[in-house]
Amino acid sequence: MILVLLIISLIFILPDLYISLVLMRHAAWRTHVLVWLPTIVAVGLVASVFFGGLSSVKLNVFTGLLLCLALPQMAFLAFSLVGQLLSMLFPSVRCRGNNSLLSAFNYMGVAVGVVVSAAMLYGLLCGWKQLTVKHVDVTFDNLPAEFEGYRIAQLSDLHVGTYGRNTAYVERVVQRVNDEQADLVVFTGDIVNSTATEIAPFEQTLSHVQARDGVMAVLGNHDYCMYVFGKRHADPHDGARQVVEAERRMGWQVLMNEHRLVARKGAQIAIVGVENTGKPPFPEIGDLHGAMEGLPDSTFKILLSHDPSHWRREVLPDTDIPLMLAGHTHAAQLKIGSWSPSQWLYDEWSGLYRQGRQQLYVSEGTGGGIRFRLGTTPEIIVFTLHRAK
């Protein structure tokens, strides 16, 4: 946590130091105050979290300053430093008349900074609201014929604490998922950011999610409430208990290393749900084999597991589960074309993956830890199951 705060602080401080000491060293003190004001506010917000707690307002203001000011300034700093270096190496070179290389690179840095700032502003104001519904067909050779055309809607990573007490976005999510009239709705974890109390303003709204076979949910790493001001509960189940109670009050079936059977015309499939099973530093307390206890090997199974890394670590080598649904990555809430920072951390981070007869789908999330998305939209996934002919 301290390292993260140090890195973020440097992102704010380094450009201000450079601008003040190198580019504006003869400017009036009032100008220097204006340059440093966003950094002062950002540092003040970080300090207030430790003394007064985190709120959605603090998080969103800090995110806005970081993305729309600090990162564009870092882009400018990079161009300007290159200009400084080239000016020292080639002092006689001029660009367009009397303009030095440094001036040319400064202008380019300003232009890139403006583009970055505009893109980030779009992500903050509009990108996170662009809720989409994706329809995905998945085919299996062992799906019971009675479940041909069965439809499952997946929600994931709502992170309702991001929206404070404003239920407008979550109401849109509920309306859109209900419009799909799916047979089953599943939620693959992370309903909160930090504490179970974040759910309270949204309980009534989320209780209106409807499907013929109800709503089934599992917990994500945030649902253990281990990320309160950088501290962790000694027992993650202490944090999860209130989250589970709230979801059950909403009428959701929370699968805690267990399964539920869904029947159609005498045939059955099993929805298997495990507690969070992820790589460190995320909790690994799922029990996949315990969750499947008592199920005949021939039962068609769909696994709900929050962290997609679980697929390669246990599901593929140890089971024949045909379909696993996951979330967790959010695609880092940032994509440029088909690239995302999530690729640095996860082999499977977005969309459908296949290996042999087994498939994994990773949702990019229906919400997010911050009100920002660029190049990736919040999503509801609607799966239609098919039996191979």
Secondary structure, 3 states (H helix, E strand, C coil): CHHHHHHHHHHHHHHHHHHHHHHCCCCCHHHHHHHHHHHHHHHHHHHHHHHHCCCHHHHHHHHHHHHHHHHHHHHHHHHHHHHHHHHHHCCCCEECCCEEHHHHHHHHHHHHHHHHHHHHHHHHHCHHHCCEEEEEEEEECCCCHHHCCCEEEEECCCCHHHHCCCCHHHHHHHHHHHHCCCCEEEECCCCCCCCHHHHHHHHHHHCCCCCCCCEEECCCHHHHCCCECCECCCCHHHHHHHHHHHHHHCCCEECCCEEEEEEECCEEEEEEECCCECCCCCCECCCHHHHCCCCCCCCEEEEECCCCHHHHHHHHHHCCCCEEEECCCHHHHECECCECHHHHCCCCCCEEEEECCEEEEECCCCCCCCCCCECCCCEEEEEEEEECC
